């Protein structure tokens, strides 16, 4: 079984169920208290709908900024931990940067 992170029409990541679970775990771990509403909405399909899916394309620009910050923190932790997951986080970070909603 696979899971998907759908950033936009140009960036979609099909991951194994385990990979998606690890990405979700790291994103949750790096979510600041002020960002929980946005991330709870993002994780709704997984938590309440039973789907292996993160629909980032449904986030507005402000919500995407929250997601972007969480991805940046998660990427940095993956870089420092050197767990072997860095290539995936590099691709995810590049997709975030390429999105029209991304703000520096």
N, C-alpha and C positions, 0 to 999 in steps of 0.2 A: 504494500500500500504506500502511496505517496502523499505528500502534502505540498501546498503551494503558497508562496509569498508573491502576491500580485501587486507590484508597485504601480505600473501603468501599462499601456499597450505595448511599450517597447521593452519593458523589463519585468519578466516573470521568472520565478525560481521554482523549479520542481525539485523537491527534496524527498529523501526517504522520511518515513514517519519519525524515526529516531533523530535525524538531523533537524527536522522542524521542531521537535520537542526540545532539543538542545538550544536552538536559536531562541525559541520562546522563553526558555528558562533564563537564558542570559539577558534577554530584553527585559523580562520581569525584574531580574535582579538589579538592573540599572535604571529602573523607573523611579524618578523622584516623586515624593509624595504629592507635589503639586500637579504632576502629570498623570495621576492614576485614572482620572475620568477618561481621558483620551485613550490610554492604553487599554482600559477595561472595554471600551467600545471596539477597539481593534481586535482584542482577543475574544469578543463575544462569539464568533462562529466556532471557535475551538472550545470555549468554556461552556457555552449554553446550547450551541447548535450541533455539537458532536462532529463538526467538520474539521478537517486538517487544512485550514485555510486562513490566511491573513490578507484582508482586502485593504491594502494601503491606498488604493486608488480612490476609495470613498472618503478619505480625509480631506478637509479643506486646507487652505494654506497655513492657518494657525495650528491646526492639528498636525499637519505634516511637519511643521517646525518642531513640535514635541517629539514625534517619531524620529526625526532626524537627530535630535540631541541624544535620544536613547540609543540609537544606532551608533553614534559617535562614541559614546561612553562604552558601549559593548565592544566595539571594534578595538578601542584602546586596551581594554582588559584582555581581549584575545591576543593582541600584539604582545603585551607584557607577559602573559601566561604561556605563550608559545605552545598551545595545545594541539596544533595541527589543524585547527579550524580557521586559521587566518585567511587562507585563500577565499573561503566562502564569505567571510566578513569584508574582505577587500572588494569582492564583486557587489555585495549588498551596499556598501558605502559608495561605490562608483555609481550604482543605480540611483541612490538617493541624490547624489550631486548632479546627476544628469536630468533629474526631474524638474519640470518648470516651476514647481512649488517650492523648490529648495531656496532658502535664504542663508547667506553666509553668516 
